[in-house]
Structure formats: structure tokens, C-alpha cells
Amino acid sequence: MVFKNIEDHTLDEWDSVVNVNLKSAYLLLHAIVPHMKKHSYGKIIFISSLAAIRGLSGASAYAASKGGILALAKSMVAELAGFNINVNLITPGFTATSMNQELRNDSNFMQQIKAPPSGHKLMQPKELTGAAVFLASEDASCVHGVDLIVDGGVAAVQ
């Protein structure tokens, strides 16, 4: 993740973030949707971010790309629900991944993330498992277009 103010971003950095977070989703959809339509069945689960709904200083490309995922998912709900294809999102709080290791090593960034009003708990990827398993299950057969926020309560208290 590129963590810079908008005026310090290069176009290549912007494109890289958007490609990883948004273009990749388009490419995946383009490949799998025809097969799902053919079988009249599918489960698509996008991963967004609290940055998509709240913004994040210094992370405009990331927030914009994750906001794009939110809009893409909502459009896919409208486009695919008639084919028995569920499309939902999981919006996690700040989650420890290999892609954000550099940020997690920055004590100033981590202080900013954990301080009010953000108050983020550093989540582990396994804490998203239950939400993903539910959305992929038959128990969620009528769940379409849900943005399931899994963030340790951060968004709820803001």
C-alpha cells in the first residue's frame, strides 16, 4: 500500500494500487461470471476497507480503489442476482497482512491507527474467516449486496 498525500503520488503508484485492488476484481469477474451464469449459481465475496467509507489521510489511492470495490459489488448485485449469484462484501478494519507490514513497522502510523477517533484494533486475517464462510454458505442464499463490516466495533462507535 502506498501511503502518501495525493500531491506526492506518482501516476505509476496510483495505477499500481488501483490495479491491485480494483482492476484485479474486474479481471476476476470477467473470467468467472460466464461460468457462474452458465451454472445459474455462484458466490462472490469482495474485500473492501473502512477507508472506502471513512477515508484515510495519506491513502487516497487505496481508499478510492476500495470505494470502487464497494460500487462494483453493488452493481454486480443488480446485474447477477437474477442468475442465482450472490455478491457481498466484507469490510474489515485494519488487518495485518504482508502487504501492510511496512506500515505496521511504523510506530507513528500505528499510533495514529490505534488512537481515537480511529481506535482500530489490529486484526488478524483469521478474524475474517467466519464472515467469509457464512457468506459463501447456503445459509446466506438470500443474502445479496450486504457490506458486512468486521472491524472490532470501530465503525459502530464513530
C-alpha positions as a Markdown table, in Angstrom:
| # | Residue | x | y | z |
|---|---|---|---|---|
| 1 | Met | 0.0 | 0.0 | 0.0 |
| 2 | Val | 1.3 | 3.4 | -1.0 |
| 3 | Phe | 0.9 | 5.8 | 2.0 |
| 4 | Lys | 1.4 | 9.3 | 0.6 |
| 5 | Asn | -0.5 | 12.5 | 0.3 |
| 6 | Ile | -2.2 | 13.0 | -3.1 |
| 7 | Glu | 0.3 | 15.5 | -4.3 |
| 8 | Asp | 3.2 | 13.2 | -3.6 |
| 9 | His | 1.7 | 10.2 | -5.5 |
| 10 | Thr | 3.1 | 9.4 | -8.9 |
| 11 | Leu | 0.7 | 8.1 | -11.6 |
| 12 | Asp | 2.5 | 4.7 | -11.5 |
| 13 | Glu | 1.9 | 4.4 | -7.8 |
| 14 | Trp | -1.7 | 5.3 | -8.2 |
| 15 | Asp | -2.1 | 2.8 | -11.0 |
| 16 | Ser | -0.4 | 0.1 | -9.1 |
| 17 | Val | -2.8 | 0.5 | -6.1 |
| 18 | Val | -5.9 | 0.7 | -8.3 |
| 19 | Asn | -4.7 | -2.3 | -10.4 |
| 20 | Val | -4.2 | -4.5 | -7.3 |
| 21 | Asn | -7.4 | -3.5 | -5.6 |
| 22 | Leu | -9.9 | -2.8 | -8.4 |
| 23 | Lys | -8.7 | -3.9 | -11.8 |
| 24 | Ser | -7.9 | -7.4 | -10.4 |
| 25 | Ala | -11.6 | -7.6 | -9.3 |
| 26 | Tyr | -12.7 | -6.7 | -12.8 |
| 27 | Leu | -10.4 | -9.4 | -14.3 |
| 28 | Leu | -11.7 | -12.0 | -11.9 |
| 29 | Leu | -15.3 | -11.1 | -12.6 |
| 30 | His | -14.7 | -11.2 | -16.4 |
| 31 | Ala | -13.3 | -14.7 | -16.1 |
| 32 | Ile | -15.7 | -16.3 | -13.6 |
| 33 | Val | -19.1 | -14.7 | -14.3 |
| 34 | Pro | -19.8 | -16.5 | -17.6 |
| 35 | His | -19.2 | -19.8 | -15.8 |
| 36 | Met | -21.4 | -18.9 | -12.9 |
| 37 | Lys | -24.2 | -17.7 | -15.2 |
| 38 | Lys | -23.9 | -21.0 | -17.2 |
| 39 | His | -24.5 | -22.9 | -14.0 |
| 40 | Ser | -27.0 | -20.5 | -12.5 |
| 41 | Tyr | -25.1 | -20.4 | -9.3 |
| 42 | Gly | -22.2 | -18.5 | -7.6 |
| 43 | Lys | -20.9 | -16.7 | -4.6 |
| 44 | Ile | -18.7 | -13.6 | -5.0 |
| 45 | Ile | -17.2 | -12.0 | -1.9 |
| 46 | Phe | -15.3 | -8.8 | -2.3 |
| 47 | Ile | -13.0 | -7.4 | 0.4 |
| 48 | Ser | -13.3 | -3.7 | 0.9 |
| 49 | Ser | -12.0 | -1.5 | 3.6 |
| 50 | Leu | -13.1 | 1.0 | 6.2 |
| 51 | Ala | -11.1 | 3.5 | 4.2 |
| 52 | Ala | -13.7 | 3.2 | 1.4 |
| 53 | Ile | -16.5 | 4.5 | 3.7 |
| 54 | Arg | -14.5 | 6.8 | 6.0 |
| 55 | Gly | -11.5 | 7.8 | 4.0 |
| 56 | Leu | -7.9 | 7.6 | 5.3 |
| 57 | Ser | -5.5 | 10.5 | 5.3 |
| 58 | Gly | -2.4 | 9.7 | 3.1 |
| 59 | Ala | -4.2 | 6.8 | 1.4 |
| 60 | Ser | -6.3 | 8.3 | -1.3 |
| 61 | Ala | -5.5 | 5.7 | -3.9 |
| 62 | Tyr | -6.2 | 2.9 | -1.5 |
| 63 | Ala | -9.5 | 4.5 | -0.3 |
| 64 | Ala | -10.6 | 5.2 | -3.9 |
| 65 | Ser | -9.8 | 1.7 | -5.1 |
| 66 | Lys | -11.7 | 0.1 | -2.2 |
| 67 | Gly | -14.6 | 2.5 | -2.7 |
| 68 | Gly | -14.6 | 1.3 | -6.3 |
| 69 | Ile | -14.9 | -2.3 | -5.0 |
| 70 | Leu | -17.9 | -1.2 | -3.0 |
| 71 | Ala | -19.6 | 0.4 | -6.1 |
| 72 | Leu | -18.6 | -2.6 | -8.3 |
| 73 | Ala | -20.1 | -5.0 | -5.8 |
| 74 | Lys | -23.4 | -3.1 | -5.6 |
| 75 | Ser | -23.6 | -3.0 | -9.4 |
| 76 | Met | -22.8 | -6.8 | -9.6 |
| 77 | Val | -25.7 | -7.4 | -7.2 |
| 78 | Ala | -28.1 | -5.7 | -9.6 |
| 79 | Glu | -26.5 | -7.5 | -12.6 |
| 80 | Leu | -26.2 | -11.0 | -11.2 |
| 81 | Ala | -29.0 | -11.6 | -8.7 |
| 82 | Gly | -31.3 | -13.0 | -11.4 |
| 83 | Phe | -28.7 | -15.7 | -12.1 |
| 84 | Asn | -28.7 | -17.0 | -8.5 |
| 85 | Ile | -25.3 | -15.4 | -8.0 |
| 86 | Asn | -24.8 | -13.8 | -4.6 |
| 87 | Val | -22.5 | -10.8 | -4.4 |
| 88 | Asn | -21.5 | -9.5 | -1.0 |
| 89 | Leu | -18.6 | -7.6 | 0.7 |
| 90 | Ile | -16.6 | -7.9 | 3.8 |
| 91 | Thr | -15.3 | -4.6 | 5.1 |
| 92 | Pro | -12.5 | -5.3 | 7.6 |
| 93 | Gly | -10.8 | -2.9 | 10.0 |
| 94 | Phe | -7.0 | -2.6 | 9.8 |
| 95 | Thr | -5.8 | -6.2 | 9.3 |
| 96 | Ala | -2.2 | -7.4 | 9.5 |
| 97 | Thr | -1.2 | -8.6 | 6.1 |
| 98 | Ser | 2.1 | -9.0 | 4.3 |
| 99 | Met | 1.1 | -6.0 | 2.1 |
| 100 | Asn | 1.0 | -3.6 | 5.0 |
| 101 | Gln | 4.0 | -4.9 | 7.0 |
| 102 | Glu | 5.9 | -1.7 | 6.3 |
| 103 | Leu | 3.1 | 0.4 | 7.7 |
| 104 | Arg | 2.8 | -1.8 | 10.8 |
| 105 | Asn | 6.5 | -1.3 | 11.4 |
| 106 | Asp | 6.0 | 2.5 | 11.5 |
| 107 | Ser | 5.2 | 3.3 | 15.2 |
| 108 | Asn | 3.8 | 6.7 | 14.2 |
| 109 | Phe | 1.3 | 5.1 | 11.8 |
| 110 | Met | 0.3 | 2.5 | 14.3 |
| 111 | Gln | -0.3 | 5.2 | 17.0 |
| 112 | Gln | -2.5 | 7.1 | 14.5 |
| 113 | Ile | -4.5 | 4.0 | 13.7 |
| 114 | Lys | -5.0 | 3.0 | 17.3 |
| 115 | Ala | -5.7 | 6.5 | 18.7 |
| 116 | Pro | -9.2 | 8.0 | 18.9 |
| 117 | Pro | -11.2 | 8.7 | 16.9 |
| 118 | Ser | -9.9 | 5.8 | 14.8 |
| 119 | Gly | -9.4 | 3.4 | 17.7 |
| 120 | His | -8.6 | 0.5 | 15.4 |
| 121 | Lys | -7.8 | -2.9 | 16.8 |
| 122 | Leu | -5.1 | -4.6 | 14.8 |
| 123 | Met | -7.0 | -7.5 | 13.3 |
| 124 | Gln | -5.6 | -10.8 | 12.1 |
| 125 | Pro | -6.8 | -12.3 | 8.8 |
| 126 | Lys | -8.3 | -15.3 | 10.6 |
| 127 | Glu | -10.8 | -13.0 | 12.2 |
| 128 | Leu | -12.5 | -12.6 | 8.8 |
| 129 | Thr | -12.9 | -16.3 | 8.3 |
| 130 | Gly | -16.3 | -16.6 | 10.0 |
| 131 | Ala | -17.8 | -13.8 | 7.9 |
| 132 | Ala | -16.4 | -15.4 | 4.6 |
| 133 | Val | -17.6 | -18.9 | 5.5 |
| 134 | Phe | -21.1 | -17.6 | 6.2 |
| 135 | Leu | -21.4 | -15.5 | 3.0 |
| 136 | Ala | -20.1 | -18.5 | 1.0 |
| 137 | Ser | -22.6 | -20.9 | 2.6 |
| 138 | Glu | -26.1 | -21.9 | 1.7 |
| 139 | Asp | -27.2 | -20.2 | 4.9 |
| 140 | Ala | -26.6 | -17.0 | 3.0 |
| 141 | Ser | -28.5 | -18.0 | -0.1 |
| 142 | Cys | -30.8 | -14.9 | 0.2 |
| 143 | Val | -28.0 | -12.5 | 1.3 |
| 144 | His | -27.3 | -10.2 | -1.6 |
| 145 | Gly | -25.5 | -6.8 | -1.6 |
| 146 | Val | -24.5 | -6.9 | 2.1 |
| 147 | Asp | -21.5 | -5.0 | 3.3 |
| 148 | Leu | -20.5 | -7.0 | 6.3 |
| 149 | Ile | -18.3 | -4.8 | 8.5 |
| 150 | Val | -15.9 | -6.8 | 10.6 |
| 151 | Asp | -13.8 | -4.3 | 12.4 |
| 152 | Gly | -14.0 | -4.9 | 16.2 |
| 153 | Gly | -16.6 | -2.2 | 16.5 |
| 154 | Val | -14.7 | 0.7 | 15.2 |
| 155 | Ala | -17.3 | 1.9 | 12.7 |
| 156 | Ala | -20.1 | 1.4 | 15.2 |
| 157 | Val | -18.7 | 3.8 | 17.7 |
| 158 | Gln | -17.7 | 6.6 | 15.3 |
